[in-house]
Amino acid sequence: MENPKEKVLTIILGPTAVGKTDYAISLAKRLDSPVINCDSRQIFKEMTIGTAVPSREQLAEVRHYFIQTRSIAEHYAAGQYEIDALALLEELFKTRDNLVMCGGSGLYIDAVCNGLDAFPEPDMELRDSLNRRLENEGLESLRYQLKQLDPESYSTLDIANPQRIIRALEVTLQTGRKFSDWKTEQKKERPFSIRKVGLTMDRDRLYDRINARVDRMMADGLLDEVKSLDRFRYRDGVFCPDLNHIPPLRTVGYRELFDYLDGKTDLASAVDSIKTNTRRYAKRQLSYWGRDDSIKWIDSDQLDNQG
């Protein structure tokens, strides 16, 4: 997606635990750039350990943006991130020719690179009712309805992801237009060049790093962090154990420990589930970007930490 424009945004992407943060910082220091976060969960101020927010030392090395700037009590999604990130980029490019962005959230990266379609604002009452159906009827019921109303979306969406199914149904039911009809798939022109650098490594080694990171998070107090988020499960003063109405709390590493706190599993099994689900997430990240020919892939183990 590179073009001859003089301003260049370099996006460091890749699976979780591959070493993006260190590489982005080293590159930012070389380019005299801040690091612009595009991890959808590191934006939330209440989530630190489980989202692998950069350490104090790392944050002190270069200026970071969009790190713990929002509360999970707010509704914040890729559409708003596109607006916020483009406004920041416009301001920073006034005094710089090169900027560095870093993160593993494919939708947020797509929002910056290509723009998102102009979907309507969510109808929260409708979303709540769909989430209740998910809880009471299961995902298959929602899948079936989407298949009947919008077979094109059904055939292209990740039907294992309840949030994707709910969003497609929500838009279709809210507007009377199929979710797929809203998708123009037209890339928006950006006034800067985009360079994507993907970090990867041997799959077994990546999985070992993921397992070690989870153990480290638990030792650092992840369980206590999750306990501190229990207050967000109250709605109008009533405890609501269902996490579907609070998407950030469904993040891997959090939802498994909520299952433990809710008595659905023991702690050892919850930790094992975090490791398994994080490995699966890393695999999905790699699959997501595998179709993007514009990414230059680098073996993270070949880096010397100088970029």
N, C-alpha and C positions, 0 to 999 in steps of 0.2 A: 504493500500500500504506500510505498515511499514515492514522493514526487519532488520536483526541483525547488519547492518553496524553501526559504532559508531557515525557518523555524522547525526544529525537530523535537518530537516527543518520543523518547525511548521507553517502551513498556517492558518491564521485567516480569515475566509470568512463569508458571510452572506448577507442578503439584505441591501440595502441602509438605513441609519439612525438607524440601530440596535445597534450601539455602538462599532463597530469594532476597531476604532482608540484608544479609551481609554483602551480597553482590551488588544490590542496588545502592547501598551506602557507599561502597568503594567507587562505583561508577559516578555517583552524584558528586563525590569529592573531587574526582578528576574533571568533571564538567562544570564545577562550581554551581551545582543545582541543588535545590531541596529534593526531598522524596515525597511524591504525592501518592498517598495510599489509595489502592483500589481493591481492598479486601472488605467485603460487605459487612463483616462482623467486627473488625477492629475499629469501626466507626463508633461503636457503642461504648459509652464510658463505664458501664457497669460490668463489662465482660473483658477481663484482662488476661487471666491465666489460660483459660481454655481457648482463646483466640490467638495466642502466641503474639501478643502485642510486643513491638520492639522494646528492649530493656531501656532503663534510664540511660545507660552508657551509650547505647545505639542512638537513642533520641538526641543525645547531647552532641553526637558527631556531626549531624547535619539537621537542618530544619525539616520537620515532617508536617504534612497537612492531612486532614481528615483522619486523625488518630484520636479516638475517644472524644468526639465532638458532639455526639447525639446521645439521647437516652433511649433505651428500648421501650419506654413508655410512649414514644413518638412513632408515628408511621413514617418510615423512611425506606425508600426503595430505589431501584435503578433509574427510574425516570427523574427523580429529584437529584440523584447523584449526577446524572448527565448535565443538568442545568448548573449545579454547583461547581462541578469540575471544569466545565467549559469557561465559566466566569473566572475561576481562579487561573486557568491556563492563559486566558486573554490578558489578565493583569500581569502575570509573571513573565510572559513573553515580551512585554514592553521593555524589559531590561535584560533579557537573556535570549540566547539563540537555541539553547539546549535545555530540556527538562527531562526528569526521570520520574516515571510512575512505576509502582510495584504492587503486585497483589495476585491472588489466585481466583478471583471471582470473574468467571467468564462473561456473565451478563453485564457486569459493570464495565468491563473492558470493551465489550461490544457497544455499550451505550456511548462511550467516549469516541470510539473509532468510527462507528457507523450510524449512530443515532438509533433511538427506539421509535417504534410506531406510536402514533398519537392515540393511545387507548384512553378511554374515559377514566375519570377518577373512580376509585373503588366505592361500591355501595357496601358500607360496613355491615348493615343489617342483613343484606343478602349473603355476604361472606360468612357472617356468624351462622346463618341458617345452614349454609353448605358445610361449614365445619361441624355443626351438630349432626348433620347427616353422615358425615365421615365417621364420627365417633359412634353413632348408633347403628348405621347400616353397613359401614365398611367402604373401602375404596372402590370395590367392584361396581357398586350401585351407581357411583358418580361416573365411573368410566363408561358404563352402559348408556347413561343419559347423554354424555358427550358424544359417544359414537352415533347415537340417533340424531342429535341436533347438528353436529359438525364433524362428519367422518374424516374430513381433510385434516383437521387439528388432531383428531384421535390417532391418525396414522403417522403424524410427524412429531407429536409431543412425547416427552418422557413420561409414559403412562404409569411408571412406578413412583413418580413424584407427586404426592397429593396436592402440593401447592400449585403445580402447573395445571393439574386437572381442575382444581377449584377456580383458578383465575380464568381459565378458558370458559368454564361454565358461567362464571359470574358475569363476564363481559357479554356472552351470548344471551343470557337471560335478562340482563339489565337493559340491553340496547335493542334486542330483537334482531341483531345482525350476528352472523356467525363470527366467532373469534378469528377464524382464518381470513375473513373478509377485511379485517382491520390491518392485516399484516401486508404492508406495501412492499417490504423487502428492498426498498430503495435506500442506498447508502447516502448519508448526508455529507456534503462537501465540508472539509475542515480547512481552516486557513493555516495549516501547518502539516509537515510531513510526519508520518508515524512509522517507527521502527520497532518491531516486536522481537524480543530476545527471550527464548524459552530455555529454562534450565531443566535438565533431566539427569538421571543417573541409573545405574543398574537397578532393576526392579527389586531384587532381594535386598540390596543395600538400602534402598529407599524405605522398604517395609521395616527393616531393622531400626532405621532412624525414627520412623513413626512410632514404633513400639517403645523405644527409649524415651521419646518426647512425652508420650502419655504417662509413663512412669514418673518422669520429671515433673509433669504438671500435677500429678497426684501428690507428690512429695512437697510441692510448692503451695499446696492448699486449694486445689481445684474443688474439692468437695465442699469446703467452707464457702467458696465463692458461689457455688450453685445454691447452697442453703440461703445465702444472702439475697438471692433472686426470687425466693419463694413469695415475697411480698407482691410481686407483679402478677401472681396468679389469682389475686383477689379482684373481683369485678363487682362494683357497687357494694363493697363490703362483704361479699360472699366468696368463699374460697372456690376456685374453679380449677380443678386439676388438669383439665384438657389444655394442652399447649398449642393447639392449632390456631388460636386467636392471637398468639404472641410468637410470630415466626422466629425471632432471634433465639428464643428458648428451645427451639427444635434443633438448634445447631448440634452437630456431633460433639460429644464430650459433655454436653449439658443434658440433653434428653435422656441419655442412659443413666445419669446420676439422679435425675428426677424419678426415673423408674425405681431406682434403689430407695430413694427417700419415700416413695409412695408404697413401698413394700412389695413391689412386683418382682424383685430379684435381689440377690445378695450382692455385696460390694465387689467381690472378686469377679463375679460374672459380669457386672456392669463395666468394670475396667476392661475386661476381655472384649466386651462388645464395643467399647470406645475404640480399641485398637483395630478390631475387624472393620468397623464402619468407617474409620479414618482411612484405612487401606483401600476400601472400596471407593471412597470419595476421591482419593488420589488417582485411582484408575479411571474414574469418570472424568476427572479433569483432563487427563492425558487424551482420552478418547475425544473429548469436546474439541480440543485444539488440534487433534490429528488431521482434521480436514482443512486447516488453515495453512496454505502454502506460503504465506508471507512471513511465517515465523522462522527465525534463524535459531536452531537448537544447539545448545552447548552442553557438554557433559560437565555437570557441576564438580565432579571429582577432579577434573583437569584444570580447574581454576586455582590460582595461587593466592586468592583473596585480595588480589590487586586489580581484579576485573579482567 
